């Protein structure tokens, strides 16, 4: 039988350990605002730890706050009716002196927007490859031409093309395919007059699925190339 004194000591140690963890825990915080009017927007905010999505949360509000456990990076996707969805990567290493990563997220209306900020992730929704291959389908050229135009209008912009497959099949084969696909996109954009030094690539294979559902639609959603703005 444990003595009352031992129980008290155990409780004090537990409280001390919890306090230590609370002191070092980093929080991500920010507001969702209209880029034109600066008014708050109630949006659907989905956050997910990277690279495996072990922690996922959904917030429906005009602001967000969530803990970033274990020094993990997080992706955050924001959607609101009438606005273009955006995605960012939050890095715990840029936390301020109060252990907070502060990022206000601006949403834009319409198909076009006036600026893009470093850290933003754009998804090439209409980019299509031949099944199991890295050859770009011709119907995808118009989507890539929009990216080319964006980079020509923003001459200081540097991007990173990030390739993803679904999580089915061989892990190494998926990683290789995702690398080949982003390289194909890089070659196409470079052929349109964009210096390849402005186009970085990174392959993730199937390690960062948007959905873990085992359905054809979920697998299609996971097969994608995203554009991360590194500098603008």
Secondary structure, DSSP 8 states (H G I E B T S, - for coil): ---HHHHHHHHHHHHHHHHHHHHH-EEEEEEEEETTT--B--EEEEEEETTT--SEEEEEESEEEEEEGGG--EEEEEE-TTB--EEEEE-GGG--TTSEEE--EEE-BSS--S---TTEEEE-TT--B-TTS--B-GGGHHHHHHHHHHHHHSTT-EEEEEEE--S-S-HHHHHHHHHHHHHHHHHHHHHTT--GGGEEEEEEETSS-S----SHHHHHHHSEEEEEEEE-
